[in-house]
Amino acid sequence: MLRELNVGCEVVAPSSIPRRSGDRVKNDRIDARKLATLYAAGLLTAVAFRGGSNWSQNYWQWLARIQLGATDQTVLDAYVDLVH
């Protein structure tokens, strides 16, 4: 879906996002601004998948059983399309 809209998308592992020890306040606006700033500065590395080849059949079956809201399901579907 994102590709059809010509929208770029990269996935970043949360554990790779730098954090200061005093960062205790969290909300979507603060997180979005921080991610945009770090990404623009080239400080985030996208997760790279090799066509999903390292994901087992059990993983795909588990993923298919997850119950998500409409928006989250759309994002997941776009992501799955991206890695296949």
Contacts in CASP RR format, 6 or more apart in sequence:
PFRMAT RR
TARGET T0000
AUTHOR 0000-0000-0000
METHOD contacts of the structure
MODEL  1
MLRELNVGCEVVAPSSIPRRSGDRVKNDRIDARKLATLYAAGLLTAVAFR
GGSNWSQNYWQWLARIQLGATDQTVLDAYVDLVH
1 74 0 8 1.000
1 77 0 8 1.000
1 78 0 8 1.000
1 81 0 8 1.000
2 8 0 8 1.000
2 9 0 8 1.000
2 78 0 8 1.000
2 82 0 8 1.000
3 78 0 8 1.000
3 81 0 8 1.000
3 82 0 8 1.000
9 78 0 8 1.000
9 79 0 8 1.000
9 82 0 8 1.000
10 46 0 8 1.000
10 47 0 8 1.000
11 46 0 8 1.000
11 47 0 8 1.000
11 79 0 8 1.000
12 35 0 8 1.000
12 39 0 8 1.000
12 44 0 8 1.000
12 45 0 8 1.000
12 46 0 8 1.000
12 47 0 8 1.000
13 47 0 8 1.000
16 44 0 8 1.000
16 45 0 8 1.000
17 34 0 8 1.000
17 35 0 8 1.000
17 38 0 8 1.000
17 44 0 8 1.000
18 38 0 8 1.000
18 43 0 8 1.000
35 44 0 8 1.000
38 44 0 8 1.000
49 55 0 8 1.000
49 83 0 8 1.000
51 83 0 8 1.000
51 84 0 8 1.000
52 83 0 8 1.000
52 84 0 8 1.000
55 83 0 8 1.000
63 76 0 8 1.000
63 80 0 8 1.000
66 76 0 8 1.000
68 76 0 8 1.000
END
